[in-house]
Amino acid sequence: MPSPALTVIGTPFSTFTRTITLALTYKGIPFNQVRVTPHTDTAYDNHPFGFLPTLVIHEINGQHVDLKLRESQAIARYIDRITPEPSLTIVDGIGHAVIAEQMWEFVSFAGAYGFPAVEIGVVKPRVAALDEGKLSDAEVRSNIAAGVEKLRRFLRIVEDAMSPEDYTFGEKLTWADFFLFPILADLRAIPEGEVLTPRLLAWMDKMDQLGAVKSTAPGTLSVGARPP
């Protein structure tokens, strides 16, 4: 059997890496995965700033290329181009979207503002404190209180942009769901997950039923893993 034409560079613990593996799995695209952490030699070999993920495209039009595609939104657009179905995009008028580009707006919200609000401000300091075991829960909560307030604001904005039920944009699963889910799955795994609203929890329950979500869970904080 020939090797997959794609390799994902990135640990399953990385939320942006999981976004890409969610989509590849959902679309049935075979891939290899090199499980590395950011800012390691392998990460820098594949991304000029050492971030994750990188998609290595081994072959294009029958030609061996080993092209390195960096940044999650660029990778998402490439995946859509090579495998349009099942579609992860929307058309005008779906869910709360007046125009289709609002889906990519939501994706940018999740990446540019959601990752700092969820991961940097709350999840990472909480996990570090849990692993060190030196601070009481009350002390940890006090230390990250400002981060939790920023998190609450982000979650309010996200929920306002979502359809009232089903996926982010209603019945249609989209990239918006795959960009948002990994960071909120991490949040749900720590005590501060208590700030998730009934709408967001219902959405997460629906996402949990996807085979792609189940397949990409191992190695993530959502199932109790720690950074490799």
N, C-alpha and C positions, 0 to 999 in steps of 0.2 A: 504494500500500500504506500503510495507517495506521501511524503511529509506535507503537513499543512503549508499553504502558501503564506501564512501570516504568523508572526510571533509577537505576543504582548510582553513588553518589558515592564514588570511591576509586581509587587507583592499583593496578594489578596487583601491584606490589611489596609491597603490604600483605597480610599473611597473613589477617587477618580479612575483608578485601575478597574475597580469593580463596575463602574458605570460602563466601561468598554466591554468587559467580559460578559456583563449582563446582556448587552445588545448582541454580541457575537453568538452567545448561547441561544438567545431567543430567536435569532434569525437562522440558526443552524449552520453557522460558518465555522469550519474547523480551525483551530489555532493551537499553537504551542504557547506556553507561558514560562518566562524566566522570572523567578520569584526573588526580586531584589528590592531593597529599601532605597528611598531617595538619598541622594548625595553620597552614594557609594561609587567606587570606580566604575562598575558596570552601568550605573545610572548615568554618570557623566560621559561614558563612552557612547551612550545612545541619545542623550539630551544635553544640549550645551549648558543648561543651568542645573542639571542633575535631578530634575523633577520626573514624576511618573504620571501617566504611562507614556511609553513610546510604542508605536505599532511598526514593526519591521515587515515591510512588504517584500517578500522574496522574489516574486515574479510578476511581471506586467506584460500582457500580450505575448506570453510565451518566452519572454526574455528574462534572464536572471538579473535582478537589480539590487536586492537588499536595501531598498530605499527606507529611510527612517522618517516616519511621520510623527511629529510631536504635537502636543496640545489636544485635549480631549474633544473640543468642538471640531477641530480639523479632522480628527480621526472619525468622529461621528458622521461627518458629511461624506467622507470616503466610504465608510461602511454602507451608508445609504445608496451611494452611487453604484457600488459593485453588486449590492443585493437589495434592490428596492422593496422587495416583499419578504416577510410581512412589514408593512410600512410603520415607521415610528414618527411620522410627521402628520400634520393636520392640514385641512383646507380652511378657508375663511368661514367663520360662523360656527365653528365647533366649540362646544363648551362655552366659556366666557370670552373666547377669542373672537374679535371682530375680523381681524386679519391673521393669516397663518403665521406671520413673523412673530406674533406674540408668544408662540411656543418657544422660539429661540430667546426671546426676552426673558422668559421664565427660567430657561436653562442658564442664562447669564446671571440671573439673580441667585440661583442655587450655587453656582460656582464662585462668583466674585464676592458675594455677600454671605451666603449660607455657610460656606466652608469656614471662613473666619469666625462667624458667629457661633456655629455649632462646635467645630473641632478645636480651633485655637482657643476660643474663649471659655469653653466649658468641658468638652470631652477629654482633651489631652491633659489639662491640669487635674481633673477628677481621677482619671486612670492613673496618672503618676502618683497622686496622693494615696490611692487605694493600694498600689503596689508597694509604696514605701512603708505604709502602715504606721506613720508617726503622728499623724494629725487625727483628731476626732472628726466625726461627721459635721458637727457644728462649726469647727474651725475651717474645714474645707468649704462648707457652704458660705461662710463669711468671706473667704478668700476669693471665691468666684462669683460673688453676688452681683458685681457690676456686669460680668459676662453673661449671667443668666438674664439680666434685664435686657441686654442687647439681643440675646437669643429670643426672648419673648416677643420683641418687636419684629424680628425677622419672621417668626412663625405667624404672627398676625398678618403680615404682608403676604406671605405665601398662601395662607388660608383664604384671604380675600380674593386672590387671583385664581383660586381653584374652583372647579365646578362644585355644586353642593353635594354631589355623590359620585360614586365610581372613581375613575382615575382622575388625574389632575385636570384633564380636559374632557371629562365625561366618560362615555363608553369606550373611547379610543385610547389605547395605551400609546404613549409617546416617549420621546427622549426626555421630556420634562420629568416623567416618572423615574426614569433610569438615572438622571442626574440628582434628583432629590432623595431618592430612597436610601442610598448608601450612608449618607450623613445622618439621616433620621434613624436608620437602623442602629447606628452607633449610639445615638442619643438615647434610644429606647433601652439600651443595655446598661445604662448607669442610673443612679437615683434621680438625676435631673430630668430623666424621661417623664417624670410626673407632670411636666409642663405641657406635654403633648395633649392636644384637645381631642374631644371625641371624633371630630371630622378627620383629623390627621391619623388617629389610631384606626379608624374604620378603613381609611385609604391604605394604611400599612397592612392591615389584615388581608385586604384584597391583593396587595402585592405579594404577600407571603404565599399565596396559592400558586404563583407562577413557578413553573419548572425551572426557569432561569434563575430566579431568586434562591430556590433551594439548592441548585447546583453550585452557585457562587458563594454560598454562605461559609463553607469551611475556610478557616484561616482569618476570619473577620472578627472584629470586636463583638458583633451581634451574637456570636455563639461562644463568647468567652475567650477568644484567642488574644494574644498579646503581640506587640511588634516583634518581628523575628530578629 
